[in-house]
Amino acid sequence: MQKKMYKVLTPIQKRDGQGSWFMKIGSGFTNKDDSINLYLDVIPVGIAPGKGMTLQIRELDENDLRQREARTGYGRGTVSGSDA
């Protein structure tokens, strides 16, 4: 069975104060007991007082998996990821 992979996102307030965008700050993976381990690459700072910190966990979609494959070379049939 394939482990599910996740991305951890946090909303970042736009400088003009009009909305926010989501920054990927880590990854997550399921365990045998269906719990999830999160691995954060950064910890968000500058949280507005009284707002708290929001983290979203989203399962990787096909586009995320293609980008991951392109970066790592997985799925190309070579050890190094190059065709040469």
Secondary structure as UniProt FT lines:
FT   STRAND          5..13
FT   TURN            15..16
FT   STRAND          20..30
FT   TURN            32..33
FT   STRAND          36..40
FT   TURN            49..51
FT   STRAND          56..59
FT   HELIX           62..72
FT   TURN            74..75
//
